[in-house]
Amino acid sequence: DEVERSIEDPLLMANVMKADHAASQMTRKAQTLLVMCGIWPARRETRPVSLYDCVRGAQSRIVEFGRIEVHGGQTLYAVPPAVEGLMHSIAELLENATVFSPSSSPVVVSVREVGAGAVIEIDDAGLGMPPDVLHQALGQLRDDLDLTRLGAVPRLGLACAGRWSRELGFNVELSGSSAYGGTRAVMFVP
């Protein structure tokens, strides 16, 4: 942050921002490997963070961050110990949504209060998931999978979100009922 404030050259600043964004993506991928090995990243937050800021923080950790539209969540807060896990899980869900939907379409995130907590809905405009693929994806969220069961080139995002959900007590569901024709991920945060 201090370096960014001291730079006046717009071209240099653009390059610094690209490098910072790439570092955020690499950090997320390294944290995913740690979580899959049962090692929980340090939780740095000391104050509650709005769910809006949690989603924006997650957005900064993915490649196609510019496609994310965030609505709501400014007055709903995550407790400090849950912030890192929520951001990491949301980033994995956002990454899936951007990878499996057209690059010309937005991924819409809606955050709202419900009776016992908050719901974060992530809607993409992809082709959706066939029932067998959806069933497998839900299994990755719910089961404490062995890394060797995730394939030769494992996709770890959903499995990582599932591990965080069990660690922190939130819930993630997937369905083919996105308002945009693709997949909807729903995260319930108590």
Stockholm file with secondary structure:
# STOCKHOLM 1.0

chainA/1-190         DEVERSIEDPLLMANVMKADHAASQMTRKAQTLLVMCGIWPARRETRPVSLYDCVRGAQSRIVEFGRIEVHGGQTLYAVPPAVEGLMHSIAELLENATVFSPSSSPVVVSVREVGAGAVIEIDDAGLGMPPDVLHQALGQLRDDLDLTRLGAVPRLGLACAGRWSRELGFNVELSGSSAYGGTRAVMFVP
#=GR chainA/1-190 SS CHHHHHCCCHHHHHHHHHHHHHHHHHHHHHHHHHHHTTCCCCCCCCSCEEHHHHHHHHHTTSTTGGGEEEESCTTCEECHHHHHHHHHHHHHHHHHHHHTSCTTSCEEEEEEEETTEEEEEEECCSCCCCHHHHHHHHHHHHSCCCGGGGTTTTCCHHHHHHHHHHHHTCEEEEESCCTTSSCEEEEEEC
#=GC SS_cons         CHHHHHCCCHHHHHHHHHHHHHHHHHHHHHHHHHHHTTCCCCCCCCSCEEHHHHHHHHHTTSTTGGGEEEESCTTCEECHHHHHHHHHHHHHHHHHHHHTSCTTSCEEEEEEEETTEEEEEEECCSCCCCHHHHHHHHHHHHSCCCGGGGTTTTCCHHHHHHHHHHHHTCEEEEESCCTTSSCEEEEEEC
//
